[in-house]
Amino acid sequence: MATRKIPNHPNTNKNNLKGKQNSMATARIPHLPVLVIHHVLQFLPTKHAIRMSSLCKQWAGLWSSVPVLDFEEEADEPHAKFINFVDRCLEIHEKYEHLDKFRLRNSFPSAENRYKLDKWLGFAVERRVKELDISYISPFRGVVSLSPLLNAKSITSLNLENVIIADRGEPISLPSLKILSLTTVRLEASSVISSLISGCPSIQYLSLTSSSSSDYYIISMQTLLDAKSLTSLNLKFVVITDDINNDPPIGSLPCLKTVSLTTVEIYYGTFAQLISSSPSLEHLSVSISFPYYKYSLPSSSLKSFEVRISNSDVVRVIGAKSLESCTLVLESPKQIKRIRLDRCENLKHLSIRAPQLPNFTLQLHGCKHLVNASLDIPKLYFTRISSNVEWRHFYSLANYLEKFQSFENISLYVDDAEALIFPKNMRKFYDPPLRTVNTTLTVFLSSPRGAKDSELRHSLFWLGPEYISIIYSDL
C-alpha cells in the first residue's frame, strides 16, 4: 500500500469523479496553502469534498488524499447509485494505507447491504481506521456484524446507531477504543454489550441509549467496575444487574467524573456502590424509580447533582460536602411533601422545577453559604423553608425573598425580630422584593413581643405584601 501524501501539484487528469471547472468560483477563491485546503476538506462529507475539488485547479484532486471518508445517502438518491459511489471512492483510496475516519449513514438497506457493509468495514480496518461511525436513518433497518472489528487495534471511537448487531460468539478485542456509543441498537444476544465493553480495556466514554423502556439494555455492575479507565458514563433505558451468582461486585472507577442515568433500573444498594466506587465523581444526573429518594452522596468531589423524581413524596440528599449545585425536577403528578439537603456544606445553587407542585417543605441543614435558589413552580401557593444559614446582610435576604414574589402565601419562621427590620436607607433606595399583589405574608416569631414591634411592621410592609400577619410564641 502507498503512504498517504498530500500532493503539492495536483493533476486534474489523474483523478476520477471530478466536476466541471467553475470560472466564476475560481476568480473568487484565494490561493491557499495546500495544507489548509486539505484541512478544510476533512470536515466535509466526501461528496461535498469532491464538488469543492472542482472549483479551481489548485483544489483539484485533493479530496482523494484526505484520510476521511464520510458517506450519507440522500433521500431522493437511488440506492444502487449510492452503493456504486461508495465502491468507486474506496477503489480510489485503495492505494493509501490509513484512514482517520469512516462514516456511513445509510437510508435504504438492500439484500446485498450486509455483504457490502462487511466489505467496507474490512476496508476501513485494513487501513487502520481510528473513528468508525455507522448508522441508518430508520431504526433496525440494517445488520452490523462485529466480525470485521474483532481485532481492530487502531479504532479509538465507535458509534453505532439504529442498527442490529449480529452476534457470532467471537471474542472482541479493541485495545485502543476510548469512545463507545450505541444508540437505538438492537442486539441479537444480550451478552453483546458486556462482551464489547470487556474487550475495550482503554474505554473512557461509554454511552448506551436504548429505544424505549420496553427494549432495555442489560449490563452487569461488575462489567462497569471492570472499565477502570472510564471517565464518562451515559445510560438510558438500561438495567444494571448484580452478579448472577450473587457475588458482590468488586472494583472501583477511579477516573469516573460524569454519570448520567436516565430511566435506569438499578437496586438502591447497587446505585450506592456505583457512587462510593467513584472517588473522582464531579457531575451526577439521575432519573431512577426509587420509592423513597434518599441519596447518600459521600463523594468528596461531587460538585453538581441533578435528579428527576417521578414517584416519591420525600427527597433527601445527604453528605455531599463539596456539592455546589443541586437541581430537582419533579415530573410526576404525585405530590412531594418534603425536600431535605443535609450536610451539603458547600451548596451555593439550588434549582427546583415542578409544574404541578402546589406546596412543599424545603429544609437546608448544614449549609455554610447563602443558597441561591431558582424556583420554577407556577402552581405553588405555599412553601415552608427552614435553614440554619445565617444571613450575612439584609441585601442578601431581600434578594432571596424576591424569588418568591409570585407566591400567594409566604411564611417566615424567625427567632429574632431584628432579622426582618431592614435599614431605613435600604428601604428608601431599594425596590421592595415582594411587589406582586394578593400576597399574604405570615411571620412566626419564636421570641415574645418587644419594643421594636412597630418598626418591624413598617419593615414588613416595605417588603410589599398585600396582607401581613405576625404570630408570636407568647400568644
N, C-alpha and C positions, 0 to 999 in steps of 0.2 A: 504493500500500500504506500501511496505517496504521502509525504508530510504536508499538512495543510499550510500553504503560504499565501500571503496577501500579494497579489500581482501588482508590480509597480507600473507597468504599462499594459493595461488590459486591451485585448484584441477582440473586437466585436465579432470577427469572423469565426472565432473558435467556440462560440457559445450558442447553445440552443435556447429556446423559449424566450427570445428577445422580441420586443415590440418595435414599432416604427419610431424613428427619431422625431422628437418634437422640437422644432427650431425655436418656437416661442419660449418653451420652458428652458431651452439651452441658454438663451440670452439672459434669463433671469437667475440662473443658478450660478453662484460664485464658485471660483476654483477653490477646492478644499483639499487638505492633505488626505491621502488615501486612507490612512488610519482612522481619520474622523468619519469618512464615508462608511468605512467598514463597521465602525462602532454604531452608527445610526441604523444601518441595515439589520443589525442583530435584534433590534426592538420591534421589527415589523414582521407580520405574517409572511411566509415565503412568497405567496402570490403577489403581495404588495411590493416586496423587495425586488422581484423580477420586473414589475412595472416601473419601479424607480430606476432600475438599471437602464431603462430605455430612454431616459430623459436627456442624457448627454453622453458624449463619448467617454468622458472621464469616469462615469459611473458604470459603463457597460461591462457586463460580465462579473462584476464584483460580488453579486449575490451568491454565486456558486462557491465562493471561498469563505462565506460566513458559516461558522460552526453551529448554526441554529437552524433547525427545520421545524416550521410551525404551519400545520395544515388545518384549515377549518372548512368543512363542507357547507356551501351556501344552500339555502332552502330551495331556490329555483334552479339549482345546478343538477344536471343528470348524474346519477350515482356512478355510472360507468366512466364518465368523463373525469370525475374526481379521482377514482381509482387509478386511471391512466396517468393523471397529472402527478400523483404521488409516486407512482412507479418510475416515471421519467425523471423526476427530481432526484430520486435515490440512485438512478443509474449515473447521473452526472456527478453525484457525491461519492461514488464507489472508490475513486482514486484517493480519497482523503481518509486518514486513519483515526480521526477523533471527532466527536460531537459534544458540544456543551449542553445542548437541549434538544429534545424531540417531543413535540406536542402534536396531538391528533384529536380533533373534535369532529366526530362522525355523526351524520344525521340519519341515514337510511341504510342499515346493515342488510347485506345480501347473504346468500348461502356461502359464497366464497370469502366472506369477510373474515371468518375465523382463521382460515389458512393465510390470507393476506396479512392479517394483523400479526400472526406469529412470525411471518417472514419479515415484516417491518421492524418488529421488536428485536428480532435476531440481528437485523442490520444495525440497529442503534447500539445494541450491546457489544457487537463486534468492534464498533468504533468507540468504545469506552465512554458511552454517554453518561453525563452527570445528572441531568434533570430529565425525568420522564413523566409526561402528563397525558393521560388517555381518558377521554370522556365521550359520552353520547348525549345528544340534546334531550332525548326522551329516556326515561328510566328503563333499565333492564332490556335494552334493545340489542346488546352485543355481549359476547362471551370473551373474557380475557383469560388466557392461560398463563400461569406463572412460570411455566417450564422454561421459556427463553430467559427468565430472570434468575434462575435458581442459583447461579454463581456469578452474578453481575457485580464484580468487585468495585467498579467505578461509580455506581449510582449513589448520589448523595441525597436526591429528592425524588419521591414517588407519589404522584397524585392520581387516584382513580375515582371516576365519578359516573354514576348511572350505568354501571356495568355489572355483569355477573362474573364472579371469579370462579373458575374451574379448579377443582382440587384433584390432583392425581397422587397425593400422598407422598410426594418427594420432599426431602428436606430442603429448606430455603436458607441461603446464606448471602446476606447483603451487608458485608462488614463495614462499608463506608456510609451507609444510609443514615442521614441525620433528620430528615423530614419525611414523615409518612402521613398522608391524608386520604381517608376513604370516606366518600360522601355518597349516600344513597346507593350503596353497593350491596348486591345480593350474593350470598355465599352458598355454594353447593355443599359445604360442610362447615359447621360452626367452629371447628378447630382451626380453620384457616388463619383467623386473626391472631390467635395465640402463637401459632407456628411462625407467622410472619414477624411478629414482634420479637419472639425468641431468637430469630435469625438475624436480628439487627442490633448488635451489641453497642453501637455508637449512636443510637437514636436519641435525638434531643427534643424534637417536636412531634407530638402524636395527636391527631385529630380523627375521631370516629363519629360520624353522623349518619344514623340510620334514617330510613324514610318516614317511619311513624312508630307509635307505641305498640303497634301490632307486629312489628318486624324488628325486635330488639337485637342488637349485637350482644354476644356473651363473651366476657373476658374475666379471667380469674385475678384475684388480688395478688397472688404470687407472681403472675406474669408481669403485672405493673411494677412490683417491687424488684423484679429482676432487671428492669430497664434503668440501670444505675446512672446513666448519663442524661436522663430525661430532665428538661428544663421547663417545658410547657405541655400541659395535658388538657385537651378539649374533648369532652364526651357528651353525646346527645342521643337519647333513646338507646341506652346501654344498660345491661345488667352486669354488675360486678359481683362475682360469686366467691365463696370461700372454697378451700380445698375440698375435693370430692371425698377425701379420706378423713376430713375434719381435722387435719393437721393445721396448726396455726401458721399463717404466712410469716416468713422470715425475711428480713432485709430492710433497707431504707432507700430513700430517694434524696441523696444529699444535695443535688443540684436543682431540684424542682422549685421553681419560683412562681409559676402561674398555673392555676387549676380552675377549669370551668366545667361544672357538672349540671347538665340540663335534662330534666326528666330521666334521671338515672335511678335505677333500683339498686339499693345497697342497704345492708343492715347497719344500724347505728354504730355498732362496735367496729365494723369494718371501716366505716367512714372515719371514726375516731382514730383508728390505726393509720389510715392514709394521712391524716393531718399530723399526727405525732411522729410519723416516719419521714416528714418533710421539714427538716430544720431550717431550710432557706426559703420557705414559702413566704411570698410577699403579697400576692393577689389571689383572692378566692371568691368564686362566684358559684352559687349552688341553687338548684331547683329540685329538691328531693322531698318525697312524701313521708315525713316522719309524723306520727300522731301528736308528738309533743316536741316542739322545736327548742331543744336545749343544745346549743353549740358551745362545747368546751374547746377553746382555741388556745392551747398552751404555747403555740409557736411564738417565740420571742421576736420573730422577724416580720410577722404578718402586718401589712400596712393598710390594705383595703379589703373590705368584705361586702359582698352583695348577696342577698338571699331573696328568693321568690317563694312566697308562702301560699299554700293552697288549702290546707285542711287542719289548721291548728288554731287554738284560741289563746295560746301563750307562746311568746318567743323570748328566749333568753340567750344572751351571748356572754360568755364567762372567760376571764383571764387573758384576753388578748392585749397584753401590756403595751405593745408597740402600735396597736391599731390606731390609724389616724382618720380613716373614712369608713363609714358604715351606711349601706343602702338597703332598705327594706321595701320590697314590693309585695303588696297584698292583693292577690288576684282573685281569690275565692269570695263568693257572696257570704260565706260563713264569717261571722263577726269575731275579730280578735279582741281579747279583753285587756291584755297586758303585754307591753314590750319592756324588757329589762336588760340593761347592759351593766354588768358587774366587773369591776377591776380592769376596765379598759382605760388605763391611766392616761394614755396619750391621745385619746379621742378628741378630734377637733371638728369633724364634719359628720352630720347625721342627716340622711335624706329618707323620707318616708313617702311612698306613692301608694295611695289606696282609694280608688274611685268610689267604692261603695261604703266606706267606713263611716259610721255616724258618731262613735265615741270610743275612747280607749284611755288607758293609763300608761304613761311613759315614765320609767324610772331609770335614772342615771346615777350609779353609785361607784365611787372610786375614781371619778374623772378629776384630773388635776387642772384642766383648762376649761375656759368657756367654750361650749359646744355651739358651732354654727349650724343651726337646724334649718332644713329646707323641707317644707311640708306641702305635698300636692294631694290634698284631701278635700275635694269640693263639697262633700256632703257632711263634713264634720260639724257638729254643733256643740259637743262637749268633750273636753280632754282634761286630764289631771296629770301634771308634770311634777315629779319630785326629783330633786338633785341635791347632792352635797357640795356642789360647786359654789365657791364664794365669788360674788360679783366684784370685779376689780374696780369698776367705776360706774356711774349712773348711765353714761352713754352706752356702755355695753348692754345694760339691762334694757334700755329703751330700744336699741336695735333688735334685741331678742324678742321683745313684746310686739314689735312691728310685724313680725312674721305671722301673728295671729289676728291681724286686724280684720280679716274676713269672717271670723267666728261669731256666732250668735251669743255664746256663753263662754266666759273665761273665768276660771277660778284660780286665785293665787293663795298659796299657803306660806305664811311668813312668820318668823319668830319675833322679829323686831320691826315696829312701825317705821323706824327711821330708814329702813332699807327701801321704802317706797316714797320717801319725801325727797323729791327731786329739787336741786338747787334753783332758786328764783331766776338767776341769769340764764340757766339752761331752758327753763320754761318760757323765757322771754324770746329766745332766738331759735329754739329747736322745734321742729314740727312735731305735733302730738303723734305718738306711734299707733294709736287706735283711732283712726279717723273715720271709719265707716259707721253708718247709722245702725240702730237696732242691735247694739252690742251691750250685753249685760255683764258687768264686772263684779265678781264676788271675791272679797278678800277675807281670808281666815287668819286671824291674828292669835298666836298662842300666848302672847303677853296681854295683861289687862289694859284697860283704858288708861291713857296718860294725858299729860298736859299738852301734847302735840297733836291731839286728835283733829283739831280744826285745820292745822297745817297739812295733816295727812289727807283730809278730804279735798282741800284745794289742789294738792298734788295729784290725787286720783282723778279729779275732774279734768285736770290738764291733759291726762292721758287720752281723753277723747271718747269714752264710752257714753252711751245714752243713759244707762242706769247703773248705779253703784250701790253695793250692799257690803257692809263691814260686819263681820261676826267675830266677837271677842270670846276668848276662852273662859272669861269670868261670867258669861251670860248663861 
